[in-house]
Amino acid sequence: MGLASKLIVSSAFMMSLALVVSLITNFSDIFPSDILTAPVRSNLTVLLLAVMMTISLSRISSKSLSPLKNPRSLIRGLLLGLVISSLIPIAGYLILRNTEYADYAAGLVFIAATPFAASVAPLSFILRGDMEHALRSTIYVYIAALLWIPFIIFILAKDVVDMKDLVITVIEVIGVPLIVSRFLTKVKIDKQIMATVLNCIIFFLVWLSVSSTDFSIGIWIMLAFMLIVALRTFGLGCAVEVIEKRAGIGWSQRVTDILMMSYKNKGIAIALCVSTMAPPMIPLAMVAIASSIVIEICWVVFMDSVLFSRRRMKRELAKEGSEVGDL
């Protein structure tokens, strides 16, 4: 595999590149807003995210995923992936909603409402995590998200979103992919081709959203958003690592739990923002989501190079008596 091929299948690289290109487009004021209007961006975002979600979920077989087989795993996935991971963005929004930055803070609601990324399952496989836990939790967390997302947004931000559009968007980007993906589980897709397609979609979604974001907000409130997101990713992720390791929980469960707690589905947050808010508010609310993208790129790099490094993985698995293989 050549260098270009290796880079294009790297999610961290493609997200980083997308962010750099987006910021250049934004601050150079060369984004074609006359062509890519708010309605066009909304439709493109929903369509591409639906395709991405369908492909991602299609890699999860329905076999051996009965919720009765391991109810503790299912409850843990729902708590970590939806409830606990949403607490810090919700707290941040509640602090800022009665200030002059309320419109910007609305983006935190979309971050809070979204489940963890569908890529948690393949990442768990790569990092020797608990695959059964990851697969079962992904399916049921996304089913629960069909109700969780409208519930959270209705409670916190019903005055600034169109709830009808919200419900339609949730069905389009989660409900339909959940159903369609069940018919594609036996279709073989080359891993490199799949990674390339998904990363290119992510690249375009990041560029489409961040390029049109209004960054004229003050530096201090921007840093506040980054702090909130850093607490949600680095703070919660490292907290799970420390707590579960001290409790004697093994590598495989810790890896998957950390991913579910810290790695939000930013594509869904973008889709909800651009398809449910009034066009003048979208660039403002996108600031919090753009901040999340920046911090999560740093978090992915940290996980890859430090928290889940190959050296640490070998050491932990050797201590547990697990086969290290060709890691």
N, C-alpha and C positions, 0 to 999 in steps of 0.2 A: 504494500500500500504506500503510495507516494505521500509526500508532505502535504500537498493540497487536499488529498483524500482524508488524511488523518485529521487535518484541521476542520474540515467541513462536517465530520461526524462528531466533533467535540462540542458539546452543548455550551461549556464554559467559554470556549473561544468564539463561537458564533454569537452568543449573547453579548460578549464584550465588544466584538466588532460591530454588532448592530447598535449598541449604545453609542460608540464613538461616531459612527456614521450619522446616527440620529441627531446627536448634539451638534455636529458640523452643519447638518442640514437646517437645524433649528436656528442656531445663532448666525448663520450666514443668510438667513431669510430667503432660502431658495426652495422651500417646500411648496409644491404646486397646489396650494389650497383652492385655487380656482377650478382645478380639475378634481382633486380629491377632497370634495366638500364633506361636511359632517355626515350627511346621509350616505354618501358613497363609502366613507371610511367605516361607518357603522355596518353597512351590508357586507363589505369585504371582510371585516373583522369577524363577524358572526359566521360567515360561510367558511373561511379558512380555519377558524377554531373548531367548527363542527367536523370538518374533514380531519383535522389533527386529532381530535378526541376520538373519533371513530376508529382511526388507525391504531391509536394507543390502546384503547379498550379492547380491540379485537385480538390483541395478543394475550388476553386473559381468558382462559378456558373456564367454562361454567362448572366443570367437574370438581368434585371434592370441596366445593365452596359453600356447603350447607351452613346456615347461621347457627344451627343446633350442634354442629360438630365441635366447635370451640367457642362458646359464647363469651368467655373472658377475653379472648383475642378480639372478637367483634366489638365488645364494649370499649376495650382499650383503644381500638382504632377510631371509633366514633368520638371518644372523649379527646384524644390527642389531636386527631385530624380536623375536627370541627369546633369543638367547644373551647378547650384550653388554648389552642393556637389563635383563637379570635379575641381573647380577653384584652391583650395589650392594645391592638388597634381600636377596639371599642372604647377603652379607657382614654386613649389619645383623642378620639373624636369627641367624647363627652367633655373633655377639658377645653377643647377648642371651639365647640359649636356655638357658644355664645360670644365669641370674639369676632373681630373683623376678618378672621381667616376661616370662617365657617364654610364658605363655598369650597375652599381648598381642602378642608378637613373631610369633606364628604367622600373623598377618595379612600379614606381609611375605612369607611363602612364597606366598600366593595372588597377591600382586602380582607376584612374580618369575615365577610360572608362566604368567601370562596373556600373550597376544600383544598387538600394538598394536591400537588401535581400528580398527574397520571403516570409520570415517569418514575415515581417512587418504586414501583414494582421492578422495572428493569434495573434501576440503580441498586435495589436490594440484591438482585441476582449477581451483579458485578461485584458488590462489596461483601458477598457471603452473608447477607442478611436472612431473615426469616421469610422465605418466599411465600409460604402458605398464608402467613399472617398478612403480608403485603398484598397479595392477590385478593384475599377475602375482604380485607378492609377497603381496598380501592373500590370494589364493586358496591359494597353496602354504604360506604361513605358517599359515593356519588348518587346512589338512590336516595339517601337521606338528604342530600344537598338540594334535591328537587323541592323540598319543603323548607329546609334550613335557610337557603338564600332569600326567598321571599319573606320569610319570617323576620330575619335580622334586619333586612332593608326596610320592611314595613314599620318595624318598631323604632328604628333610628332615623330613617331618611325618607319617609313616605311623602313629605312635603316638597322634595326636590327631585323626585323621580316619577316617571309614568309607570304605575304598578302594572297596568295591562301590558305595556311593552316589556316590562321586567319578566313577567310570567312567560310571555312568548319567547323571549331570549333564553330563559332557563331551559325551556322545552327544546329549543333549537340546538343549544350547545351542550346539553347534558342528556335530556330525555331521548331525543332521536338517536344520538350516537350510542347510547346504552343499548337501544333496541337493534339498530343496524349492525353494530359490532358483533352481536351474537351470531349473525349469519356469516361472519367473516373469520371466525376463530380458526377454522380449518384451512383457510387460504394461506399458503406459504408466501412469506414476504422476506426477501433477503435483508438481513439486519443492517448492512451498510446502506442499502437503498432506503430502508425505512428511516434510519437515522439522518440521512441526507435530506430527505423530504421534510421530516419533522423540524429539523434545524433551520431549513430554508424558510419554512412557514413562520417559525418563531422569529427569525431575523426580520421578515417583512412586517410582522405584527408589531414588533418593538419599534421599527423604523416608522411605521404608519402612525403609531400613537405618540411616541416621544418627540418626533419631529414637529408635531402640531401642539405640543404642550406649552403653556404660558409660564416661562421661567422668570418673569419680571418680579416675582414675589421676593421679599427681603431675604437676605442670606440667613438670618437667625431662625426664621420660621422654617426655611428649607432644612437647616441643620436639625431643627426639632423633629421634622418628619423622618429624617434619617435616623435620629436617635430612637424614635418609636419603633421603626422597622428593625433597627439593630437589636433592640431588646427582644423583639419577637423572633428573630432568626438566631443570632449569636447567643442571646441571653437564654431563651427557652431551650435551644438545641444543646448548649453546654450544660444547662441545668439537668436535662434528662440524662446526659452522659454521666454526670457526677452522681446523681441520685441512684440511677439504676446500677451503676458499677459498684457503689457502696453496698447496695442491696444484694449483690452477688448475681445479678442478671447477666447472662452470657452475651457474647459479641453479637450473635445473629439477631436477637430481639432488640438489643440496644440500637443497632444500625437502623433497623426499620422504624423503630419508635422515633428516633431523632429525625429521620427523613420526613415522617408524617407530621411531626410537630412543627418543623421549621421551614419546609419547602412548599410554599403556597402556589396555586395555579394562577399565575399572573395573567395568562391569556383570558381566563374567565373574568377576572377583575376588569381588564381592558374592555372586553365585550359588553359587560354590564354597564360600564361607565358611558361608552360611546353610543349605546343603543337606548338608554333610558333617560338620559338627562337632556335638558335644553341645550342646543348647540353653543350658546355663549358660556355655559358653565363647564362644558367638557374639558377645555384646556386648563381650567383651574383645578378641577378634581383630579386630573391626570397627574398633577405634580406629586401627590402622595404615592401614586402607583409607580411613576417614574423613579421616585426615591427608593421604592421597594425593589425595583429592578436593579438599581445600582448596588444596593446593599446585598441583595441575594446573589449577585455575581461574585461579590467578595466572599460570601458565605460558601458558595460552591467551590471556589478556589481553596478556601481554608479547609473544607471537608476533604477535598481531594489530596491536598498536600500535607495536612497535619492530622486532623481528627481521624480520617479513614485511610491514612497512608498505607502503602503496601508493607512497609517495615513494621508499623504498628499492628496491622492486621495479622501478619505472620506471628508476631510475638504473642498476641492475645489468643489466637487460635491454638498455638502450640501449648500455652498454659492450660487451655481447656481440654487438651487432648484431642482436638479435631485434626483431621488430615489437612495439611497445608497445600499439598499438591504442587502445581506449577505456578503458584502466585509469584 
